[in-house]
Structures are given as C-alpha cells and as structure tokens.
Amino acid sequence: MQNLITLEDLSNRLRSFDLPHDVYCKARGECSCSMHHPHRLHDDLKGTRELRRKGIRICSSITILARGHSDPLPEEVLQVEAIKKAVENERSLRWARFIPPAPEPEPAPEPEPAPEQEPAPEQELAPSGKTKAAAPAEGSPETHTPKKKATKKKATAKKAPVKKPGRGK
C-alpha cells in the first residue's frame, strides 16, 4: 500500500503545481502524465506531404483552493521542487498523512422475534396491552390492597425580611 498525504494551502490564494515527468513519475514508478496526439502535416524534402501523429507528454498537475485541502495524493509529490519550496521555505503549504477511514462494521443480524402467545382464556387484555388480573373465582376471598394515607406537609412559617441599617426609607 502506498503512503498517501494531503496538502493544505495556508495562503489566501489559489495554488497550482505541475508534476514534472522526470521527477514525479520516476519517483512514483509509474507515469501519471497524459498523452496528446496532434495530427501534423509533414513536408518531405521530396515535396510530398504526409500526415503524422506525434505523441506529446503532458504532465499532470495539482490545484489547491485558497485555504483548501487537496485530495489524497502519493507521497512522491513532496519531491517536486515547487511543492518542496512552498512547504519548507515559504511555509504557504502544509502536508499531513492521510489515514483512510475505517470500514463500517456490518450490523449484527437481528434476532427473530419470539412467536406471540395468546393470553389464557381467563385473562383479558387491557387497553394498554397488559393483561388484567382474572376475576376471583366464586367462593374465594377477594384480595384487597389498602391505599396509603395521605400525609400532610408541615407548614413552614416565612421569616420576615431583615432590615439593614442605613439603607432606604
């Protein structure tokens, strides 16, 4: 895996850098230049005209907006003279290692819901969805829970405001 970096512009102007083939592509080990094949007419010494295609190598470039960040780039861009000068001498460019975000873990499969059980015949469902207690059978004593008695809060007397000497009326 190749090391990636991002470049950050610290100046208030747009920056553009060419990545020369002889420095950047050779350090990287593969060419990132594009090829342009213009058609040209060529005249021979004999007076004949011939259509020729000659490939011209166009180096790639980086453009960074004012106070902006670049996309992740190979670390070899730091070997380009103009970028090296902007980072070390002018201090108008800063670089940082790019750490790719960790892949999101796959969510755990949801457990299958348990089959719903129907309430027993002597139980009824309340409007809230909870089961009501079954009515007591004939001949059995009813259960009763006594309610708590309400307790009165003790009344606290409010204190009269203390007058401070030398103030007011």
C-alpha positions in Angstrom: 0.0 0.0 0.0 1.4 3.4 -0.9 1.6 6.2 1.5 -0.9 9.0 0.9 -0.8 12.6 2.0 -3.0 15.6 1.7 -1.8 19.2 1.1 -3.3 22.2 2.8 -2.9 25.7 1.5 -2.1 28.3 4.2 -2.2 31.3 1.9 -5.2 33.3 0.7 -4.6 32.4 -2.9 -5.2 29.6 -5.3 -2.2 27.3 -5.8 -1.4 25.2 -8.8 1.6 22.9 -9.2 2.8 20.9 -12.2 4.1 17.4 -11.5 7.1 17.0 -13.9 7.5 13.6 -15.5 11.2 13.3 -14.8 10.8 13.9 -11.1 7.3 12.8 -10.0 6.6 9.9 -12.4 10.0 8.4 -12.0 9.9 8.6 -8.2 6.4 7.1 -8.3 7.4 4.3 -10.6 4.6 4.8 -13.0 3.6 7.6 -15.3 0.7 9.8 -14.4 1.1 12.0 -17.5 -1.5 12.2 -20.2 -0.6 11.8 -23.9 -1.8 14.2 -26.6 -1.6 13.1 -30.2 -1.9 16.1 -32.5 -2.1 15.5 -36.3 0.5 17.4 -38.2 1.3 17.7 -41.9 4.9 16.9 -42.6 6.6 18.1 -45.8 9.4 15.8 -47.0 12.4 17.2 -48.9 11.0 15.4 -51.9 7.9 17.7 -51.8 5.4 15.1 -50.6 3.1 15.8 -47.7 2.4 13.3 -45.0 0.0 13.2 -42.0 1.9 12.3 -38.9 0.9 11.7 -35.3 3.4 12.6 -32.7 2.7 12.0 -29.0 3.3 14.8 -26.7 3.5 14.1 -23.0 1.5 16.5 -20.8 2.4 16.3 -17.1 -0.3 16.1 -14.5 -0.9 19.0 -12.1 -2.5 19.7 -8.7 -4.7 22.7 -7.9 -5.5 23.7 -4.3 -8.0 26.3 -3.5 -7.2 29.2 -1.1 -7.2 27.8 2.4 -8.3 24.5 0.9 -7.2 20.8 1.1 -6.1 18.5 -1.7 -7.4 15.0 -2.3 -5.2 12.2 -1.1 -2.0 12.2 -3.1 1.0 9.8 -3.3 3.9 10.9 -1.0 6.1 11.4 -4.0 4.6 14.9 -4.6 6.9 16.2 -1.9 9.8 15.6 -4.2 8.6 18.1 -6.7 10.7 21.2 -6.4 7.8 23.8 -6.4 6.0 21.9 -3.6 9.1 21.3 -1.6 9.8 25.1 -1.8 6.3 26.0 -0.7 6.4 23.6 2.2 9.9 24.3 3.5 10.8 27.9 2.6 7.6 29.8 2.0 5.6 27.9 4.6 2.5 28.5 2.5 1.7 24.8 2.2 1.4 22.1 4.8 1.2 18.4 4.4 -0.3 15.7 6.6 -0.5 11.9 6.4 -3.9 10.7 5.0 -5.4 7.9 7.1 -8.3 6.3 5.3 -11.5 6.0 7.4 -12.1 2.6 9.0 -14.7 0.5 7.2 -18.0 0.5 8.9 -18.7 -2.8 10.7 -21.6 -4.8 9.3 -24.7 -4.7 11.6 -25.4 -7.8 13.5 -28.3 -9.8 12.2 -31.5 -9.0 14.1 -32.8 -12.0 16.2 -36.1 -13.4 15.0 -39.0 -12.2 17.2 -40.4 -14.9 19.5 -43.8 -16.2 18.5 -46.5 -14.3 20.2 -48.5 -16.3 22.8 -52.2 -15.8 23.1 -53.5 -14.9 26.5 -55.0 -17.6 28.7 -58.8 -17.8 28.4 -59.4 -16.4 31.9 -57.2 -13.3 31.2 -58.4 -10.3 29.3 -56.2 -7.7 27.6 -56.4 -4.2 29.0 -56.5 -1.2 26.6 -52.8 -0.6 27.4 -51.9 -4.1 26.1 -51.2 -5.5 29.6 -53.2 -8.4 30.9 -55.9 -7.8 33.6 -56.0 -9.9 36.7 -58.6 -12.7 36.4 -61.7 -12.2 38.4 -61.7 -14.2 41.7 -63.5 -17.5 41.4 -66.7 -18.0 43.3 -66.2 -18.9 46.9 -62.6 -17.5 47.2 -61.9 -14.4 49.2 -61.2 -11.2 47.2 -57.8 -9.7 47.7 -57.6 -6.0 48.6 -54.6 -3.8 48.9 -55.1 -0.9 51.3 -54.3 2.6 50.0 -51.7 4.7 51.7 -52.9 7.5 53.8 -52.0 11.0 52.6 -49.6 12.7 54.8 -49.8 16.5 55.4 -46.7 18.5 54.8 -45.6 20.6 57.8 -46.2 24.3 57.1 -43.2 26.4 57.5 -43.5 30.0 58.6 -42.0 32.6 56.4 -39.4 34.7 58.1 -39.9 38.5 58.0 -37.3 40.3 55.9 -34.4 41.7 57.9 -33.9 45.5 57.5 -30.3 46.5 57.1 -29.3 49.8 58.8 -28.5 52.8 56.7 -30.5 51.7 53.6 -33.6 53.1 52.2 -36.5 54.8 54.0 
